[in-house]
Structures are given as structure tokens and as C-alpha cells.
């Protein structure tokens, strides 16, 4: 519970917590040279999206769009 409780500006213990589509989302992205990633969870829907790429890419946007598709929401 502590890990997903926002402390400052929608940020908890290493995890972004935000509201979207009337649900709570947990997000974390990262990368290093040659690798980028994004993890997105929608706990109440039992959904977890993981995006892994080996080049620069908008992994956060891709994760949001994939989650929207899975949840039947609109996406770009």
C-alpha cells in the first residue's frame, strides 16, 4: 500500500500514480543506452502493460495506448 501512495505530485515510492479513464494507474519508465522500458498497471482491471524497446521510442505513450485498447478506451 505504501509503495503506491503518492507522496508528492502523483509520485509514490518510485512509481507514478495517476487517474485516467476513471481508474488509478501505476507507471514507471526507465532506460539506458540501447534500452528503454515502461511498466503500466491498472490494478482494478487486473491489467499490466510492459513495453521494452532497444531504441529511442515513446514507451510511455505506447503503454498508455495499449492499456486504452485493452480497456476499450479511446487512444491516439
Order of alpha helices (4+ residues) and beta strands (2+ residues): beta-beta-beta-beta-alpha
